[in-house]
């Protein structure tokens, strides 16, 4: 099979490797979709927030389908569509999947089913690969106390994490203002349901937010720029 392997910092290769053999307690997953996160660039550059070693295969924003099930595995079967946790525990240590432990940027990989979640049919493969980044934005809003229809949330930065943070706040009912200099990102924010998308390049973003909120300002600001 083909696999993306970071052999060393700044040395990515597409390698021909063997399809892994699973243990009785594992499942074999065929990768369906994988996102590229900024932290993957950090990994390629040779730095990350926890110790890492090379070679390693990236890929922590993913979806896939189970194609083989170990004989001791319960609760999963061939054909199940799944996504997986990023922070996982092995007998040796706590790992970040796709960083200290090789990830999903390969055609097949063996995985502990305790790390997996089944996907409903209504969620397609590409949307499923966005579940991991969405949880980051969702958690950011929850960690800040959550929000509701009585509040205004300002999201500074309309990249992936900013947009999923906005989506989470929108889903909780808040009025959401997204601030980003790129028109394409502002357009996506509006399609997601943001009430207002502001271009900050003229330096007047703060004044516009005060005007839109009757001088009150935001109840919650998510800094994602």
NORNOR-V622546 format. One record per pair of residues at least 24 apart in sequence whose C-alpha atoms are under 10 Angstrom apart, sorted by the first residue. I is the first residue (numbers start at 1). J is the second residue. D is the distance in Angstrom with one decimal. If there is no record, write none. Layout:
i = {I | I}
j = {J | J}
d = {D | D}
This chain:
i = {1 | 1 | 1 | 2 | 2 | 2 | 2 | 3 | 3 | 3 | 3 | 3 | 3 | 3 | 3 | 3 | 4 | 4 | 4 | 4 | 4 | 4 | 4 | 4 | 4 | 4 | 5 | 5 | 5 | 5 | 5 | 5 | 5 | 5 | 5 | 5 | 6 | 6 | 6 | 6 | 6 | 6 | 6 | 6 | 6 | 6 | 6 | 7 | 7 | 7 | 7 | 7 | 7 | 8 | 8 | 8 | 8 | 8 | 8 | 8 | 8 | 9 | 9 | 9 | 9 | 9 | 9 | 9 | 9 | 9 | 9 | 10 | 10 | 10 | 10 | 10 | 10 | 11 | 11 | 11 | 11 | 12 | 12 | 12 | 12 | 13 | 14 | 14 | 15 | 16 | 17 | 17 | 18 | 19 | 19 | 19 | 19 | 19 | 20 | 20 | 20 | 21 | 21 | 21 | 21 | 22 | 22 | 22 | 22 | 22 | 22 | 22 | 22 | 23 | 23 | 23 | 23 | 23 | 23 | 23 | 23 | 24 | 24 | 24 | 24 | 24 | 25 | 25 | 25 | 25 | 25 | 25 | 25 | 25 | 25 | 25 | 25 | 26 | 26 | 26 | 26 | 26 | 26 | 26 | 26 | 26 | 26 | 26 | 26 | 27 | 27 | 27 | 27 | 27 | 27 | 27 | 27 | 27 | 27 | 27 | 27 | 27 | 27 | 27 | 27 | 27 | 27 | 28 | 28 | 28 | 28 | 28 | 28 | 28 | 28 | 28 | 28 | 28 | 28 | 28 | 28 | 29 | 29 | 29 | 29 | 29 | 29 | 29 | 29 | 29 | 29 | 29 | 29 | 29 | 29 | 29 | 29 | 29 | 29 | 29 | 29 | 30 | 30 | 30 | 30 | 30 | 30 | 30 | 30 | 30 | 30 | 30 | 30 | 30 | 30 | 30 | 31 | 31 | 31 | 31 | 31 | 31 | 31 | 31 | 31 | 31 | 31 | 31 | 31 | 31 | 31 | 32 | 32 | 32 | 32 | 32 | 32 | 32 | 32 | 32 | 32 | 32 | 32 | 32 | 32 | 32 | 32 | 32 | 33 | 33 | 33 | 33 | 33 | 33 | 33 | 33 | 33 | 33 | 33 | 33 | 33 | 33 | 33 | 34 | 34 | 34 | 34 | 34 | 34 | 34 | 34 | 34 | 34 | 34 | 34 | 34 | 34 | 34 | 34 | 35 | 35 | 35 | 35 | 35 | 35 | 35 | 35 | 35 | 35 | 35 | 35 | 35 | 36 | 36 | 36 | 36 | 36 | 37 | 37 | 37 | 37 | 38 | 39 | 39 | 40 | 40 | 42 | 43 | 43 | 43 | 44 | 48 | 48 | 49 | 49 | 50 | 50 | 50 | 50 | 51 | 51 | 51 | 51 | 52 | 52 | 52 | 52 | 52 | 53 | 53 | 53 | 54 | 54 | 54 | 54 | 55 | 55 | 55 | 56 | 56 | 56 | 56 | 56 | 56 | 56 | 57 | 57 | 57 | 57 | 57 | 57 | 57 | 57 | 57 | 57 | 58 | 58 | 58 | 58 | 58 | 58 | 58 | 58 | 58 | 58 | 59 | 59 | 59 | 59 | 59 | 59 | 59 | 59 | 59 | 59 | 60 | 60 | 60 | 60 | 60 | 60 | 60 | 60 | 60 | 60 | 60 | 60 | 60 | 60 | 60 | 60 | 61 | 61 | 61 | 61 | 61 | 61 | 61 | 61 | 61 | 61 | 61 | 61 | 61 | 61 | 62 | 62 | 62 | 62 | 62 | 62 | 62 | 62 | 62 | 62 | 62 | 62 | 63 | 63 | 63 | 63 | 63 | 63 | 63 | 63 | 63 | 63 | 63 | 63 | 63 | 64 | 64 | 64 | 64 | 64 | 64 | 64 | 64 | 64 | 65 | 65 | 65 | 65 | 66 | 66 | 66 | 66 | 66 | 66 | 67 | 68 | 69 | 69 | 70 | 70 | 73 | 73 | 73 | 74 | 74 | 75 | 75 | 75 | 76 | 76 | 76 | 76 | 80 | 80 | 80 | 80 | 80 | 81 | 81 | 81 | 81 | 81 | 81 | 81 | 81 | 81 | 81 | 82 | 82 | 82 | 82 | 82 | 82 | 82 | 82 | 82 | 82 | 83 | 83 | 83 | 83 | 83 | 83 | 83 | 83 | 83 | 83 | 83 | 84 | 84 | 84 | 84 | 84 | 84 | 84 | 84 | 84 | 84 | 84 | 85 | 85 | 85 | 85 | 85 | 86 | 86 | 86 | 87 | 88 | 88 | 88 | 89 | 89 | 130 | 130 | 131 | 133 | 133 | 133 | 133 | 133 | 133 | 134 | 134 | 134 | 134 | 134 | 134 | 134 | 134 | 134 | 135 | 135 | 135 | 135 | 136 | 136 | 136 | 136 | 136 | 137 | 137 | 137 | 137 | 137 | 137 | 137 | 137 | 137 | 137 | 137 | 138 | 138 | 138 | 138 | 138 | 138 | 138 | 138 | 139 | 139 | 140 | 140 | 140 | 140 | 140 | 140 | 141 | 141 | 141 | 141 | 141 | 141 | 141 | 141 | 142 | 142 | 144 | 144 | 144 | 145 | 146 | 146 | 146 | 147 | 147 | 147 | 147 | 147 | 147 | 147 | 148 | 148 | 148 | 148 | 149 | 149 | 149 | 149 | 150 | 150 | 150 | 151 | 151 | 151 | 151 | 151 | 151 | 152 | 152 | 152 | 152 | 152 | 152 | 152 | 152 | 152 | 152 | 152 | 152 | 153 | 153 | 153 | 153 | 153 | 153 | 153 | 153 | 153 | 154 | 154 | 154 | 154 | 154 | 154 | 154 | 154 | 154 | 154 | 154 | 154 | 154 | 155 | 155 | 155 | 155 | 155 | 155 | 155 | 155 | 155 | 155 | 155 | 156 | 156 | 156 | 156 | 156 | 156 | 156 | 156 | 157 | 157 | 157 | 157 | 157 | 157 | 157 | 157 | 158 | 158 | 158 | 158 | 158 | 158 | 158 | 158 | 158 | 158 | 158 | 158 | 159 | 159 | 159 | 159 | 159 | 159 | 160 | 160 | 161 | 161 | 161 | 161 | 162 | 162 | 162 | 162 | 162 | 163 | 163 | 163 | 163 | 163 | 163 | 164 | 164 | 165 | 165 | 165 | 166 | 166 | 166 | 166 | 167 | 167 | 167 | 169 | 169 | 169 | 169 | 170 | 170 | 174 | 174 | 175 | 175 | 176 | 176 | 176 | 177 | 177 | 177 | 177 | 178 | 178 | 179 | 179 | 179 | 179 | 179 | 179 | 180 | 180 | 180}
j = {106 | 107 | 108 | 105 | 106 | 107 | 108 | 57 | 58 | 103 | 104 | 105 | 106 | 107 | 108 | 109 | 56 | 57 | 58 | 59 | 102 | 103 | 104 | 105 | 106 | 107 | 44 | 54 | 55 | 56 | 57 | 58 | 102 | 103 | 105 | 106 | 43 | 44 | 45 | 46 | 53 | 54 | 55 | 56 | 57 | 58 | 102 | 44 | 53 | 54 | 55 | 56 | 57 | 43 | 44 | 45 | 46 | 53 | 54 | 55 | 56 | 41 | 42 | 43 | 44 | 45 | 46 | 47 | 53 | 54 | 55 | 41 | 42 | 43 | 44 | 45 | 46 | 44 | 45 | 46 | 55 | 44 | 55 | 56 | 57 | 57 | 105 | 106 | 106 | 106 | 106 | 107 | 108 | 106 | 107 | 108 | 109 | 110 | 108 | 109 | 110 | 68 | 70 | 109 | 110 | 68 | 69 | 70 | 71 | 109 | 110 | 111 | 112 | 69 | 70 | 71 | 72 | 73 | 110 | 111 | 112 | 69 | 70 | 71 | 72 | 73 | 69 | 70 | 71 | 72 | 73 | 74 | 110 | 111 | 112 | 113 | 114 | 68 | 69 | 70 | 71 | 72 | 73 | 109 | 110 | 111 | 112 | 113 | 114 | 65 | 66 | 67 | 68 | 69 | 70 | 71 | 72 | 73 | 76 | 77 | 78 | 109 | 110 | 111 | 112 | 113 | 116 | 64 | 65 | 66 | 67 | 68 | 69 | 70 | 78 | 108 | 109 | 110 | 111 | 112 | 113 | 63 | 64 | 65 | 66 | 67 | 68 | 69 | 78 | 79 | 80 | 81 | 82 | 83 | 104 | 106 | 107 | 108 | 109 | 110 | 111 | 63 | 64 | 65 | 66 | 67 | 68 | 79 | 81 | 82 | 104 | 106 | 107 | 108 | 109 | 110 | 62 | 63 | 64 | 65 | 66 | 81 | 82 | 83 | 104 | 105 | 106 | 107 | 108 | 109 | 125 | 62 | 63 | 64 | 65 | 81 | 82 | 83 | 104 | 105 | 106 | 107 | 108 | 124 | 125 | 126 | 128 | 129 | 59 | 61 | 62 | 63 | 64 | 104 | 105 | 107 | 124 | 125 | 126 | 127 | 128 | 129 | 130 | 58 | 59 | 60 | 61 | 62 | 63 | 64 | 103 | 104 | 105 | 106 | 125 | 126 | 128 | 129 | 130 | 59 | 60 | 61 | 62 | 63 | 104 | 105 | 126 | 128 | 129 | 130 | 132 | 133 | 60 | 61 | 62 | 105 | 129 | 61 | 133 | 160 | 161 | 160 | 98 | 99 | 98 | 99 | 99 | 98 | 99 | 100 | 99 | 99 | 100 | 96 | 99 | 95 | 96 | 99 | 100 | 95 | 96 | 99 | 100 | 95 | 96 | 99 | 100 | 101 | 99 | 100 | 101 | 99 | 100 | 101 | 102 | 100 | 101 | 102 | 98 | 99 | 100 | 101 | 102 | 103 | 105 | 97 | 98 | 99 | 100 | 101 | 102 | 103 | 104 | 105 | 106 | 97 | 98 | 99 | 100 | 101 | 102 | 103 | 104 | 105 | 106 | 86 | 97 | 98 | 99 | 101 | 102 | 103 | 104 | 105 | 106 | 84 | 85 | 86 | 87 | 96 | 97 | 98 | 99 | 101 | 102 | 103 | 104 | 105 | 129 | 132 | 133 | 85 | 86 | 97 | 98 | 103 | 104 | 105 | 126 | 128 | 129 | 130 | 131 | 132 | 133 | 86 | 103 | 104 | 105 | 125 | 126 | 127 | 128 | 129 | 130 | 131 | 132 | 104 | 117 | 118 | 119 | 124 | 125 | 126 | 127 | 128 | 129 | 130 | 131 | 132 | 104 | 107 | 108 | 109 | 118 | 119 | 125 | 128 | 129 | 108 | 118 | 119 | 125 | 108 | 109 | 110 | 111 | 113 | 118 | 108 | 110 | 110 | 113 | 112 | 113 | 112 | 113 | 114 | 113 | 114 | 113 | 114 | 118 | 113 | 116 | 117 | 118 | 117 | 118 | 119 | 120 | 121 | 116 | 117 | 118 | 119 | 120 | 121 | 123 | 124 | 125 | 128 | 113 | 115 | 116 | 117 | 118 | 119 | 120 | 125 | 128 | 129 | 115 | 116 | 117 | 118 | 119 | 125 | 128 | 129 | 130 | 131 | 132 | 111 | 112 | 113 | 114 | 115 | 116 | 117 | 118 | 129 | 131 | 132 | 114 | 115 | 116 | 117 | 132 | 115 | 116 | 132 | 115 | 112 | 114 | 115 | 114 | 115 | 160 | 164 | 164 | 160 | 161 | 162 | 163 | 164 | 165 | 160 | 161 | 162 | 163 | 164 | 165 | 166 | 167 | 168 | 161 | 164 | 165 | 168 | 161 | 162 | 164 | 165 | 168 | 161 | 162 | 163 | 164 | 165 | 166 | 167 | 168 | 169 | 222 | 224 | 164 | 165 | 166 | 167 | 168 | 169 | 171 | 172 | 165 | 168 | 164 | 165 | 168 | 169 | 222 | 223 | 165 | 166 | 168 | 169 | 172 | 220 | 221 | 222 | 168 | 169 | 220 | 221 | 222 | 220 | 172 | 174 | 220 | 171 | 172 | 173 | 174 | 175 | 219 | 220 | 172 | 173 | 174 | 175 | 173 | 174 | 175 | 176 | 174 | 175 | 219 | 175 | 176 | 213 | 218 | 219 | 220 | 176 | 177 | 195 | 209 | 212 | 213 | 216 | 217 | 218 | 219 | 220 | 221 | 177 | 178 | 194 | 217 | 218 | 219 | 220 | 221 | 222 | 178 | 179 | 194 | 196 | 197 | 209 | 217 | 218 | 219 | 220 | 221 | 222 | 223 | 179 | 180 | 194 | 197 | 218 | 220 | 221 | 222 | 223 | 224 | 225 | 180 | 198 | 200 | 221 | 222 | 223 | 224 | 225 | 181 | 182 | 185 | 186 | 222 | 223 | 224 | 225 | 182 | 183 | 184 | 185 | 186 | 187 | 188 | 189 | 197 | 223 | 224 | 225 | 185 | 186 | 188 | 189 | 224 | 225 | 185 | 224 | 222 | 223 | 224 | 225 | 189 | 222 | 223 | 224 | 225 | 188 | 189 | 190 | 192 | 194 | 224 | 189 | 192 | 222 | 223 | 224 | 192 | 193 | 194 | 222 | 192 | 193 | 194 | 193 | 194 | 220 | 222 | 194 | 195 | 219 | 220 | 218 | 219 | 218 | 220 | 221 | 209 | 212 | 218 | 221 | 221 | 222 | 205 | 206 | 209 | 223 | 224 | 225 | 205 | 224 | 225}
d = {7.5 | 6.1 | 7.5 | 8.8 | 5.9 | 6.0 | 8.7 | 7.3 | 9.5 | 9.9 | 8.7 | 6.1 | 4.0 | 6.5 | 8.5 | 9.7 | 8.5 | 5.8 | 7.3 | 9.1 | 10.0 | 9.5 | 9.0 | 5.6 | 6.1 | 9.3 | 9.8 | 8.8 | 6.5 | 5.7 | 4.6 | 7.3 | 8.8 | 9.8 | 8.2 | 8.6 | 8.4 | 6.6 | 9.7 | 9.6 | 9.8 | 6.8 | 5.5 | 5.4 | 6.1 | 7.6 | 9.9 | 9.2 | 9.4 | 5.7 | 4.2 | 6.6 | 8.6 | 9.5 | 7.7 | 8.8 | 7.5 | 8.4 | 5.6 | 6.1 | 8.3 | 10.0 | 9.4 | 7.5 | 5.3 | 5.2 | 4.7 | 8.4 | 9.6 | 8.0 | 9.1 | 9.2 | 9.9 | 8.9 | 5.4 | 5.6 | 7.4 | 7.4 | 8.9 | 9.8 | 9.5 | 7.4 | 9.4 | 9.6 | 9.2 | 9.8 | 9.9 | 9.2 | 9.2 | 9.8 | 9.2 | 9.8 | 9.3 | 9.4 | 8.2 | 6.3 | 7.3 | 8.9 | 7.4 | 6.4 | 6.3 | 9.7 | 9.9 | 8.9 | 7.3 | 8.2 | 8.0 | 6.7 | 10.0 | 8.8 | 5.8 | 8.1 | 9.5 | 9.1 | 6.2 | 8.5 | 9.0 | 9.9 | 8.4 | 9.4 | 9.4 | 7.8 | 4.1 | 5.1 | 5.3 | 7.1 | 8.2 | 5.3 | 7.0 | 5.3 | 5.5 | 9.1 | 10.0 | 8.9 | 6.9 | 7.8 | 9.7 | 8.7 | 6.6 | 5.3 | 8.5 | 8.1 | 6.8 | 10.0 | 6.3 | 5.5 | 4.9 | 6.2 | 9.1 | 10.0 | 6.7 | 7.6 | 5.6 | 4.5 | 5.7 | 9.3 | 9.9 | 7.7 | 8.4 | 8.8 | 8.8 | 8.4 | 5.7 | 5.6 | 6.6 | 6.4 | 9.9 | 9.7 | 8.4 | 5.8 | 5.7 | 5.0 | 6.5 | 8.3 | 9.0 | 6.7 | 5.7 | 4.5 | 6.5 | 9.1 | 9.4 | 9.1 | 6.0 | 5.4 | 4.4 | 5.8 | 7.3 | 9.1 | 9.2 | 9.5 | 9.4 | 8.9 | 8.5 | 9.9 | 9.0 | 10.0 | 8.3 | 5.4 | 5.4 | 6.3 | 7.3 | 8.8 | 5.4 | 5.3 | 6.3 | 6.5 | 9.2 | 9.9 | 9.5 | 9.9 | 8.9 | 8.4 | 5.8 | 4.5 | 6.8 | 9.1 | 7.4 | 6.3 | 4.3 | 6.6 | 8.9 | 9.9 | 9.6 | 9.8 | 6.5 | 7.6 | 6.8 | 5.4 | 5.9 | 7.8 | 9.5 | 7.4 | 5.5 | 4.5 | 7.0 | 9.1 | 9.6 | 10.0 | 9.3 | 9.8 | 9.8 | 8.2 | 9.5 | 9.8 | 6.3 | 8.1 | 9.5 | 8.7 | 9.6 | 8.2 | 5.4 | 5.3 | 6.8 | 8.7 | 8.8 | 9.9 | 9.7 | 6.0 | 5.8 | 9.0 | 8.1 | 6.1 | 9.5 | 9.5 | 6.2 | 7.4 | 5.5 | 4.3 | 6.7 | 8.9 | 9.7 | 7.0 | 6.7 | 9.3 | 9.0 | 7.8 | 9.3 | 6.0 | 8.7 | 7.0 | 7.5 | 5.0 | 6.3 | 9.3 | 9.6 | 9.1 | 8.4 | 10.0 | 6.2 | 7.3 | 9.4 | 9.2 | 8.4 | 7.2 | 9.4 | 9.6 | 9.8 | 7.7 | 8.5 | 8.9 | 9.8 | 9.9 | 10.0 | 9.0 | 8.4 | 8.1 | 9.9 | 9.2 | 7.0 | 9.6 | 9.9 | 8.0 | 9.3 | 9.8 | 9.6 | 8.9 | 8.3 | 8.6 | 7.8 | 9.6 | 9.8 | 8.8 | 7.0 | 9.6 | 9.4 | 6.5 | 4.9 | 8.4 | 8.4 | 6.7 | 9.0 | 9.4 | 8.8 | 9.9 | 9.6 | 9.9 | 10.0 | 8.6 | 7.5 | 6.9 | 7.5 | 7.0 | 5.2 | 7.9 | 10.0 | 9.4 | 6.1 | 7.4 | 9.2 | 7.8 | 4.5 | 5.3 | 7.2 | 6.2 | 7.6 | 8.0 | 4.2 | 6.1 | 9.2 | 8.4 | 6.0 | 4.9 | 6.5 | 5.7 | 8.8 | 9.6 | 7.6 | 4.9 | 8.0 | 9.9 | 7.7 | 4.6 | 4.5 | 4.9 | 8.4 | 8.1 | 8.2 | 6.1 | 9.5 | 8.3 | 5.9 | 5.1 | 8.1 | 10.0 | 9.0 | 5.9 | 6.4 | 8.3 | 8.7 | 7.8 | 9.5 | 9.2 | 8.2 | 9.5 | 8.8 | 9.0 | 8.0 | 9.5 | 9.9 | 8.5 | 5.1 | 6.5 | 7.5 | 5.6 | 7.1 | 9.9 | 8.9 | 6.6 | 8.5 | 8.3 | 8.3 | 9.5 | 7.1 | 4.3 | 7.5 | 8.4 | 7.9 | 8.5 | 9.9 | 9.8 | 8.8 | 9.0 | 5.9 | 7.5 | 8.7 | 5.7 | 5.1 | 8.8 | 9.0 | 9.8 | 8.8 | 9.6 | 8.9 | 9.8 | 9.8 | 9.4 | 7.4 | 8.9 | 8.8 | 9.5 | 9.5 | 9.6 | 9.5 | 9.4 | 9.7 | 9.6 | 9.8 | 9.9 | 10.0 | 9.0 | 9.2 | 9.7 | 9.2 | 9.9 | 9.7 | 9.2 | 7.4 | 9.5 | 8.6 | 9.9 | 8.6 | 9.8 | 9.8 | 7.6 | 9.3 | 9.5 | 8.4 | 9.5 | 6.6 | 7.7 | 9.5 | 10.0 | 9.6 | 8.4 | 5.8 | 5.4 | 7.9 | 8.4 | 9.8 | 9.5 | 8.5 | 9.5 | 9.7 | 9.8 | 6.2 | 5.4 | 4.5 | 5.2 | 8.9 | 9.2 | 8.3 | 9.7 | 8.5 | 5.7 | 5.4 | 6.7 | 7.0 | 9.4 | 7.0 | 7.3 | 9.8 | 8.1 | 8.5 | 9.0 | 9.5 | 8.7 | 8.9 | 5.4 | 4.4 | 6.0 | 8.8 | 9.5 | 9.4 | 8.3 | 9.0 | 5.3 | 6.4 | 8.1 | 7.9 | 8.2 | 9.9 | 7.9 | 8.8 | 9.3 | 9.0 | 6.7 | 9.6 | 8.8 | 9.2 | 9.0 | 9.5 | 7.5 | 6.5 | 9.9 | 9.9 | 7.2 | 9.2 | 8.5 | 7.2 | 9.6 | 8.7 | 5.1 | 7.2 | 9.8 | 8.4 | 7.8 | 9.4 | 8.1 | 8.7 | 8.8 | 7.1 | 9.7 | 7.9 | 7.6 | 9.8 | 5.9 | 7.1 | 8.0 | 5.3 | 3.9 | 7.6 | 8.2 | 6.6 | 8.8 | 8.9 | 9.2 | 7.2 | 5.8 | 8.7 | 8.2 | 5.2 | 7.7 | 9.6 | 9.8 | 8.4 | 8.8 | 10.0 | 7.1 | 9.1 | 9.8 | 7.6 | 9.7 | 6.9 | 8.9 | 7.2 | 6.8 | 9.5 | 8.5 | 9.2 | 7.6 | 9.1 | 9.2 | 7.7 | 9.1 | 8.9 | 9.1 | 7.9 | 9.7 | 8.9 | 9.5 | 6.2 | 7.4 | 6.2 | 9.5 | 8.6 | 8.0 | 5.4 | 4.9 | 4.9 | 8.3 | 4.4 | 4.4 | 6.7 | 9.9 | 6.6 | 7.9 | 9.2 | 6.2 | 8.6 | 9.8 | 7.6 | 5.8 | 7.8 | 5.8 | 7.5 | 9.8 | 9.7 | 9.6 | 7.7 | 9.5 | 7.9 | 5.3 | 5.4 | 6.7 | 8.7 | 6.2 | 8.4 | 9.7 | 9.2 | 5.7 | 6.0 | 4.8 | 5.8 | 7.5 | 5.8 | 7.4 | 9.8 | 9.5 | 9.6 | 8.3 | 8.9 | 6.1 | 8.1 | 6.4 | 4.8 | 6.3 | 8.5 | 6.2 | 8.7 | 9.8 | 9.5 | 9.7 | 8.5 | 5.8 | 4.7 | 6.2 | 6.9 | 8.7 | 6.7 | 9.6 | 9.5 | 7.3 | 6.2 | 5.0 | 5.5 | 5.8 | 8.3 | 9.5 | 8.9 | 9.5 | 8.5 | 6.9 | 4.9 | 4.1 | 8.1 | 9.8 | 9.3 | 5.6 | 6.9 | 9.8 | 8.6 | 7.3 | 9.2 | 9.9 | 7.3 | 7.2 | 6.9 | 9.6 | 9.8 | 9.7 | 7.5 | 7.4 | 9.1 | 8.9 | 9.8 | 9.6 | 6.4 | 8.8 | 9.1 | 7.6 | 7.7 | 5.1 | 7.4 | 8.0 | 6.3 | 9.9 | 8.1 | 9.3 | 8.8 | 9.3 | 9.1 | 7.4 | 9.6 | 8.5 | 8.1 | 8.5 | 7.1 | 8.5 | 6.4 | 7.5 | 7.9 | 9.9 | 9.2 | 9.8 | 9.9 | 6.9 | 9.1 | 9.8 | 9.9 | 9.6 | 10.0 | 9.3 | 9.7 | 9.8 | 8.0 | 9.3 | 9.0 | 9.5 | 9.9 | 9.5 | 7.5 | 9.8 | 9.7 | 9.9 | 9.8 | 9.1 | 9.7 | 9.9 | 8.2}
